[in-house]
Amino acid sequence: MMILVLVIEKLATSLYEAHYTDFSGIEVRAASQHESIADALLYCGQDVPSEFAQYVEIQYGGINSGTTSISNLRIKSIELAADLVAMVAQVAGPTK
């Protein structure tokens, strides 16, 4: 069973691109665009068949969230998105 790497990049305000790769960096699905991080997570959770992969590692803003189940992307997309934003803010530190 494969573990995917879901890479989410912010392109502009309310525009995110998501693509998934295997751990060697080979893209396994074409990139898709979404209005929010939560939308990107939900899309990935609905798009990946369970027989293809059951786990995903999420990368956003230079951080890695660790591994979670594909089903969590469907169930907890808003919570996971908030966690990603908080982790990126923590790494960035206070703004001046």
GUNU-59273 format. One record per residue (C-alpha): x, y, z. Coordinates in Angstrom, 2 decimals, always signed. Layout:
N
<r east="X" north="Y" up="Z"/>
...
This chain:
96
<r east="+0.00" north="+0.00" up="+0.00"/>
<r east="+1.38" north="+3.37" up="-1.03"/>
<r east="+1.66" north="+6.47" up="+1.16"/>
<r east="+1.13" north="+9.60" up="-0.91"/>
<r east="+2.72" north="+13.00" up="-0.39"/>
<r east="+0.12" north="+15.74" up="-0.83"/>
<r east="+1.79" north="+19.06" up="-1.63"/>
<r east="-0.36" north="+22.18" up="-1.32"/>
<r east="+0.95" north="+25.50" up="-2.58"/>
<r east="-0.65" north="+28.92" up="-2.23"/>
<r east="-0.73" north="+30.59" up="-5.65"/>
<r east="-2.74" north="+33.69" up="-4.69"/>
<r east="-5.43" north="+34.77" up="-2.24"/>
<r east="-8.06" north="+32.01" up="-2.25"/>
<r east="-6.14" north="+29.97" up="-4.85"/>
<r east="-4.24" north="+26.83" up="-3.91"/>
<r east="-2.72" north="+24.12" up="-6.05"/>
<r east="-2.54" north="+20.55" up="-4.81"/>
<r east="-0.74" north="+17.58" up="-6.29"/>
<r east="+0.27" north="+14.25" up="-4.93"/>
<r east="+3.44" north="+12.35" up="-5.48"/>
<r east="+4.95" north="+9.13" up="-4.26"/>
<r east="+7.90" north="+9.37" up="-1.86"/>
<r east="+10.37" north="+9.48" up="-4.74"/>
<r east="+8.73" north="+12.70" up="-5.98"/>
<r east="+6.99" north="+11.22" up="-9.02"/>
<r east="+3.61" north="+12.89" up="-9.55"/>
<r east="+0.81" north="+10.33" up="-9.44"/>
<r east="-2.09" north="+12.71" up="-10.21"/>
<r east="-2.29" north="+15.94" up="-12.16"/>
<r east="-2.37" north="+19.13" up="-10.10"/>
<r east="-5.74" north="+20.56" up="-9.14"/>
<r east="-6.69" north="+24.06" up="-8.03"/>
<r east="-8.87" north="+24.92" up="-5.03"/>
<r east="-10.24" north="+27.95" up="-3.20"/>
<r east="-8.91" north="+26.84" up="+0.20"/>
<r east="-6.58" north="+24.39" up="+1.88"/>
<r east="-9.61" north="+22.57" up="+3.31"/>
<r east="-11.07" north="+22.20" up="-0.20"/>
<r east="-7.76" north="+20.75" up="-1.43"/>
<r east="-7.67" north="+18.26" up="+1.45"/>
<r east="-11.29" north="+17.23" up="+0.91"/>
<r east="-10.72" north="+16.79" up="-2.82"/>
<r east="-7.70" north="+14.57" up="-2.23"/>
<r east="-9.64" north="+12.55" up="+0.35"/>
<r east="-12.44" north="+11.93" up="-2.14"/>
<r east="-10.20" north="+11.46" up="-5.19"/>
<r east="-7.80" north="+8.79" up="-3.97"/>
<r east="-9.22" north="+5.25" up="-4.09"/>
<r east="-8.58" north="+3.27" up="-0.90"/>
<r east="-7.05" north="+0.42" up="-2.90"/>
<r east="-4.47" north="+2.89" up="-4.28"/>
<r east="-3.38" north="+4.48" up="-0.98"/>
<r east="-4.70" north="+4.71" up="+2.56"/>
<r east="-2.30" north="+7.27" up="+4.03"/>
<r east="-0.97" north="+10.65" up="+3.02"/>
<r east="+1.76" north="+12.98" up="+4.23"/>
<r east="+0.71" north="+16.63" up="+3.85"/>
<r east="+3.19" north="+19.38" up="+2.96"/>
<r east="+2.29" north="+23.07" up="+3.01"/>
<r east="+4.29" north="+26.25" up="+3.42"/>
<r east="+7.56" north="+24.43" up="+3.95"/>
<r east="+6.26" north="+22.20" up="+6.73"/>
<r east="+5.32" north="+18.54" up="+6.85"/>
<r east="+2.26" north="+17.65" up="+8.90"/>
<r east="+3.17" north="+14.01" up="+9.25"/>
<r east="+1.14" north="+11.07" up="+8.04"/>
<r east="-2.63" north="+10.81" up="+8.32"/>
<r east="-5.23" north="+8.53" up="+6.79"/>
<r east="-6.91" north="+9.45" up="+3.52"/>
<r east="-10.25" north="+9.10" up="+5.33"/>
<r east="-9.18" north="+11.88" up="+7.74"/>
<r east="-8.92" north="+14.22" up="+4.76"/>
<r east="-12.64" north="+13.70" up="+4.17"/>
<r east="-13.68" north="+13.79" up="+7.83"/>
<r east="-11.36" north="+16.48" up="+9.23"/>
<r east="-10.41" north="+18.69" up="+6.26"/>
<r east="-11.24" north="+21.96" up="+8.04"/>
<r east="-9.41" north="+20.96" up="+11.24"/>
<r east="-6.36" north="+19.73" up="+9.31"/>
<r east="-6.27" north="+22.94" up="+7.26"/>
<r east="-6.35" north="+25.05" up="+10.43"/>
<r east="-3.55" north="+22.93" up="+11.91"/>
<r east="-1.41" north="+23.43" up="+8.77"/>
<r east="-1.89" north="+27.20" up="+8.83"/>
<r east="-1.04" north="+27.29" up="+12.56"/>
<r east="+2.12" north="+25.22" up="+12.05"/>
<r east="+3.30" north="+27.47" up="+9.21"/>
<r east="+2.63" north="+30.57" up="+11.34"/>
<r east="+4.55" north="+29.05" up="+14.25"/>
<r east="+7.56" north="+28.28" up="+12.06"/>
<r east="+7.44" north="+31.77" up="+10.50"/>
<r east="+7.40" north="+33.39" up="+13.94"/>
<r east="+5.99" north="+36.78" up="+14.79"/>
<r east="+5.57" north="+39.31" up="+12.02"/>
<r east="+6.82" north="+42.87" up="+12.38"/>
